[in-house]
Amino acid sequence: NAPKIILADEPTGNLDSKNGNEVMELLTDLHANGATILMVTHSDYDASFSQKIILMKDGMILLEKVNNRIVDILVTESKN
């Protein structure tokens, strides 16, 4: 089985660090073999594996990073 797209919602969320690292290695290997990975995470460590990061809050995109570079700040919080 060689999926082209993998949706991973908090793939390491309830795992200890050893098993979490194994999951991230697996996702990294799948990506190296051509799979696109769409991952939702609250973990900065897990996000550090990503080529592209989109930071969201309350359904709004706050910023986008490509290869750890901020590309564009799309939304700023307004003072109420």
N, C-alpha and C positions, 0 to 999 in steps of 0.2 A: 504494500500500500504506500503510495507516494502522493500525499495530498498536496495540492498547489497552494491552498490557503488554510491556515490554522487559526482559529479563534481561541484565545487563551484568556479566560477571565480569572484573575488572581491565581495564576498557576502554582505559586509557591505559598499561598496565603496561610495554610494550616500545616505546613511542613516544617520539620526541623531543618537546620542549616545544611546538613549533609544531603538530605533528600531534595531540598530546594535547589542546591547546586547541581544535582543530577538532572533535575527537570530543566534548568537553564542550559546545561550542556546539551541535552537532547534537542531543545528548541534551537540552539545555536547550530547544531549539526544539520537539523532539518532545513534551516535557512541557507546554510552553505550548499545544500543540495538542491536549492531552487525554490523552496517554499517561502511564501509570504506569511509572516506572523503578525497578527493583530492581537496585541496583549493589553489588557487593562490591569493596572497595578497601582498600589499605594507605596510600593517599595522603590526607593531611589536606587538601591543596588540592582534590582531587576531591570529598572528602566535604563541603567547605564549600559546594558547590552544592546540597546536599540540604536538604529541608524537615524530614526526620526521619532521625536517625542512631541506630543500635543498635550499641553497642560490645560485641563478643564476645571471649572468650578460652577456649580449650579447650572450645568448644561451649556455654559458659554465657554468658548475657547479663549484662554488668557494669553497663551503664547505657543509658538511652534519652534522647535529646535531641530536642526538637521546636522548630524555628526557633531553634536554638542555645541553648536553655534546657534544663538538666537537669530531666527530669520525675520520674524515679524511679531510685534506685539499687536494683537488684533483687538483686544478689549481691555479697558482699564476700569477698575471699580470706581463708581461715582459716589461722592459723599452724599448721604441722605440727611 
